[in-house]
Amino acid sequence: MASSRTDIERLLEIMAKLRDPESGCPWDVEQDFATIAPYTIEEAYEVADAIQHGSMPELRDELGDLLFQVVFHARMAEEEGAFDFGDVVAAVCDKMVRRHPHVFGEATVADASVQAEAWETVKEREREARGGHDSLLDGVPRGMAELQRAVKLQKRAARVGFDWRSPEPVLGKLDEELQEMHEAMRSGNVEETEEELGDLLFVVTNLARQLDIDPARSLRRANAKFELRFRAIEEAAGSRAALEAMSLDEMEALWQQAKSRYRKQESDE
């Protein structure tokens, strides 16, 4: 296996060549941080998708694509004289050592949950040291997926006790929000309905957090399940035209068949 240092150097050289104003790739040359950011987010999701599929070759490739995004941003920063890839590596190394005193220092932690709390405490101290943070909610990225951002906001508020003690009260709040959703829909006010739907999603996210379930992972599983069953409906129909000619009741019957079939397969496994 080639040394990782040689591989990284080769990757940095490739990136520099792609960004060369004279002989590089026109598309790569014209990019900036803002235009590349969506691709960075997309690659992170593709890594998560590869993990869900359980494909190690796919995961290898997607991690490479994500690493390339880091190299791309670092190269643009280097061109501006801000920092380079080596600075990025040094910064994360220092951060990992600083945030793991139980590994690299004398501190001790009882378990992973205690470590997670300690991690957040260290991060809070770092934010305070940088200054300009007056709220517990400061520093939660606005660019992250809203589902994950909702969890982050809730966790921050929970640090000072602004939180339910168990899932049961959240279920009560969920019933309340469902009722308000019904009322908003009956009113015909689109803006109010959108607001109430947001409240409903926020409470569902809180329920997931109370149950120690990653809502994004849960939704990914639901998406995968829907995709599997709908593809079964398409297969049973035989063609797009036949599918479009079906009534909703006919499609629902096929859906229930697919549901029963895949549940049986899961139980047999």
N, C-alpha and C positions, 0 to 999 in steps of 0.2 A: 504494500500500500504506500502511495506517495505521501510524503510528509504534508500535514495540513498547512504548514507555513508556506510551502512551495505552491500548493493549490490556491491559497488565499492570494498570494502575490500574483499568480497568473490571472485570477479573477479581477484583481485591481488593475492589472495592465489591460485586460480586455475592456474594462469600463472606461479607462482613460482613452483608449483608442476609439471607442464608440462616441465619446464626447469631444474628440478632437475637431476643432472648428474647420480645419482644412480637409482632413481625410476621413473624418468620422461619418456616422450615420446621420443624415439630415433630421430624422425623427428624434433620435436621442439627443442631438445637439440643441434642438429647440425646446426641450422640456425644462420645466422648473419644478420647485417643490410642490406647488399647488396642483400642477397637472399630473404629477406622478403619485400624489397621495391616494387618489382613488384606486390605483393599481396595487398599492401597498396593502390597502384594506382588502381588496379582492383576493390577493395572494394569501392573506391570513385566513380568509374563509375557505380557500381551497385546501389549505393545510388541514383545517378542521374537518373538511369533507373527506379527505384521504384517510384521516384517522377513523372516521365513522365507518368507512368502507373496509377498514382493516387491511388495506393494501400497503405493504411496506415499500415496494418499488414506486408506487404512486406517491407515498409520503416522502420518500427520498427526493423525488423530482420537485415536489411542491415546496419542500424546505429549501431546496436550491433556488427556486424562484423567489422565495421570501428573502433569502440571504442576498440575492441580487438587488432587491429593493433597498436593503440597508446600504449596500455598496453604492447604489445609484445616488441616494441622498447624501452619503458621505462625500462622494466625488463632487457633487454640486457645491457642497459647503466648502470643500477644499479649494475649488475654483474661486470662491468668494473670499478666501483667506480666513474663514471662520474656524474650521476644524477639519480633521481628516479621519480616515477609517481607524487609524491607530488611536486617535483620541477617543473615538466611540468605544473601542475595545477596553482602553484603560479606564474609562468612566464606568463601564458596567462591571468591570472587575472590582474596582474600588467599592462600588455600590453593593455588590454581592457580599464582599467581606464585611462591610459596615453593617449590613442588615442581617448577618448571621453570626452574631457574637458567640452563640452557643456552639458553633463549629470552629470558628477561627479565633475565639477568645476564651474567656473563663466562664461565661454565662451558661446557664442550664435551662432547658425547657422540658415540661412534663410530656407534652404530646403535640401533634400537628395543630390542633385548634389553639393552643396557647401560643405556639409559634406564629400563627396567623395574626393574633392580636398584637404580639410583640412587633411583627413586621409593620403593622399599621401605625403603631406608636412611633417607630423609628421614622417612617415616612412623614408623619405629622411634624416631628421635630425638624426634619429636613425642610419642610415647607415653611415652618416658622423661621428657620435660619435664613432662608432666602428672602423673607419679608413679603409684605403685600398681601397676606392671606388673613382676612378678618373673619371668615366664616368657615365652619367645618365642611361646607359644600364646595369651597374653592378648590380648584385643581382637578375636579372631575371633568374629563375631556368632553367637550360638546360634540366632537366629531365621532365618538364611538357609537356603536349600535345602541339605539334607544332602550332596548330591553336590558342590556348590560348596564347602561347608564342609570336606569331606574334602580337596579340592584345596588349599584355603588352609592347613589344618593341615600337610599334607605339605610344602608350599612353605616354611612357617616352619621346620620341622625340617631341611629341606634346606640352609638358610642356614648351619648349623653342620656340614654334612657328613653328617647322618643321612639318607642317601639311597642308592639304588642308582645305579651309574654308567651303566647302559644298560638298555634294555628286556629283554634276554635273561634276567638274573637274576629279573626280575619275572615272566616267564613260568614260570620254575621254581617260584617262590613260588605262582603261580596253580595249578599242578599239585598242589602240597602242600595248598593250601586246598580244592581240589576233592576230594581224597582224604579230608580231614577232614570235608567236607560229607557225603560218602557214609557215613562212619562215624556221624555224628550222626543221619542219617536212619534208618540201620539200628537205632540204639539206641532210636528212638521217643521220645526226649527232646525235647519241643517247644522248651524254653528253650535247650537246647544247639544245636539245629538253627537257631534264630533267630540265635544268636550267631555260628555258623559262616557263615551266609549273609551277615551283616554283614561278617565278615572277608573273605569272597569279593568282595563289592562294593567294599570298601576297596582291595583289591589291584587289581581291574579299573580303579578310578579312578586308582591309581598308574601302571598301565600306560599309560593315556590320557595322563597327565601326562608320562611318559617319552617318549612318541611325539609330544608337543606337539600333542595333540588335545584339544579341549574336550569332556569327556565328556557334558555336558548337550546340546551341539549334536549330538553323535553319537547320543545317545538320541532327540532330537527327530526326527532323520532316520529312525531305526528306527521310531519311532511313526508317522510319516507314511507310511512304506512299508507298515507293517502295516495302517494304516487304508485305504490305497488298494487293497490286495489283498483285504482282507476285504469291502470294499464291492463288489468285483468278484464275490466268492462270492455275496453277497446278491443282486446283480443277476442272476447266472446262475440262482439258485434261483427267483427270481420272486416269492416271498412268504415271510413269516416262517414260516408253517405248513410250506411245502415245505422250508425250511432246517432246521427242527427235526426233520423226518422223515428227513433225510439221516444216513447213517452217517459216522463220522469219516473213513473211507477215501474216501468220496465227496467230502466237503468238502476233503480233502487233494488229491484229483485236480484239483478246481477251483482250489485255491490254486496248484498247480504250473502250471496253465494261465495264471493271472493273472501269476505270476512270470515265465514265459517271454515273455508278451505285453509286459509293461512293460519287461523287459530289452531286447527287440527295439526298442521305441520309443526307449529311451535310447540304444541303439547307432546308430539311424538319425539321431538328432539330433546 
